[in-house]
């Protein structure tokens, strides 16, 4: 995966920040999991441009995984978190 790709779900380019890429490496989160998270995860909106996408991955012991997103013309993944809680 490059640090950007096209999302079928959002019909926009998706970009990973360097911070998000670093967190993926630290937390051993694969490119396939991030793609699945973005395309199929649950959405929790902060406002019209800021939201979280989260999903449980049963095979991992650090559920829930979550991506913090800023969306406008593109979808920007600011960070990838583990042990996330829905009540943020």
FIMI-266950 format. One record per residue (C-alpha): residue number from 1; x, y, z. Coordinates in nm, 3 decimals. Each point is the difference from the previous one (the first is absolute). Example, Ala and Ser with C-alpha at 12.3 -4.5 7.8 and 13.67 -1.06 7.14 Angstrom:
% residues 2
1 | 1.230 | -0.450 | 0.780
2 | 0.137 | 0.344 | -0.066
END
This chain:
% residues 88
1 | 0.000 | 0.000 | 0.000
2 | 0.129 | 0.342 | -0.072
3 | -0.089 | 0.280 | 0.237
4 | -0.303 | 0.071 | -0.219
5 | -0.267 | -0.197 | -0.185
6 | -0.358 | 0.037 | -0.123
7 | -0.287 | -0.098 | 0.233
8 | -0.302 | -0.160 | -0.162
9 | -0.199 | 0.076 | 0.315
10 | 0.068 | 0.373 | 0.007
11 | 0.067 | 0.049 | -0.373
12 | 0.309 | 0.204 | 0.091
13 | 0.376 | -0.033 | 0.026
14 | 0.120 | -0.119 | 0.340
15 | 0.329 | 0.124 | 0.143
16 | 0.194 | -0.134 | 0.297
17 | 0.199 | 0.254 | 0.197
18 | 0.352 | -0.092 | 0.101
19 | -0.131 | -0.022 | 0.356
20 | -0.263 | -0.257 | -0.106
21 | 0.263 | -0.206 | -0.185
22 | 0.221 | 0.003 | 0.309
23 | -0.287 | -0.113 | 0.224
24 | -0.082 | -0.282 | -0.244
25 | 0.357 | -0.127 | 0.027
26 | 0.011 | 0.035 | 0.380
27 | -0.330 | -0.182 | 0.044
28 | 0.067 | -0.263 | -0.269
29 | -0.307 | 0.102 | -0.200
30 | 0.020 | -0.119 | -0.359
31 | -0.092 | 0.195 | -0.311
32 | -0.281 | -0.248 | -0.064
33 | -0.150 | 0.066 | 0.343
34 | 0.014 | 0.379 | -0.050
35 | -0.168 | -0.032 | -0.338
36 | -0.269 | -0.224 | 0.149
37 | -0.045 | 0.239 | 0.293
38 | -0.056 | 0.297 | -0.232
39 | -0.233 | -0.186 | -0.235
40 | -0.211 | -0.194 | 0.252
41 | 0.045 | 0.150 | 0.348
42 | -0.266 | 0.178 | 0.205
43 | -0.012 | 0.381 | -0.013
44 | -0.020 | 0.236 | 0.298
45 | -0.020 | 0.368 | -0.096
46 | 0.144 | 0.289 | 0.199
47 | -0.122 | 0.249 | -0.262
48 | -0.051 | 0.005 | -0.377
49 | 0.373 | -0.036 | -0.078
50 | 0.145 | -0.180 | 0.303
51 | -0.086 | -0.354 | 0.097
52 | 0.128 | -0.335 | 0.113
53 | -0.025 | -0.329 | -0.184
54 | 0.021 | -0.299 | 0.230
55 | -0.034 | -0.375 | -0.017
56 | 0.062 | -0.305 | 0.215
57 | 0.253 | -0.252 | -0.130
58 | -0.055 | -0.316 | 0.200
59 | 0.342 | -0.146 | -0.083
60 | 0.168 | 0.300 | 0.167
61 | 0.024 | 0.043 | 0.376
62 | -0.011 | 0.382 | -0.017
63 | -0.354 | 0.067 | -0.120
64 | -0.146 | 0.236 | -0.111
65 | 0.216 | 0.135 | -0.283
66 | -0.083 | 0.355 | -0.103
67 | 0.108 | 0.257 | -0.257
68 | -0.036 | 0.371 | 0.073
69 | -0.117 | 0.168 | -0.321
70 | -0.024 | 0.345 | -0.154
71 | -0.206 | 0.000 | -0.318
72 | -0.063 | 0.271 | -0.256
73 | 0.124 | -0.037 | -0.358
74 | 0.206 | -0.297 | 0.123
75 | -0.010 | -0.234 | 0.297
76 | 0.302 | 0.052 | 0.226
77 | 0.086 | -0.265 | 0.257
78 | 0.162 | 0.197 | 0.282
79 | 0.079 | -0.298 | 0.222
80 | -0.081 | -0.365 | 0.061
81 | -0.087 | -0.100 | 0.355
82 | -0.046 | -0.326 | 0.185
83 | -0.192 | -0.067 | 0.323
84 | -0.244 | 0.268 | -0.116
85 | -0.329 | 0.053 | 0.182
86 | -0.321 | 0.114 | -0.168
87 | -0.080 | 0.253 | 0.271
88 | 0.268 | 0.247 | -0.122
END
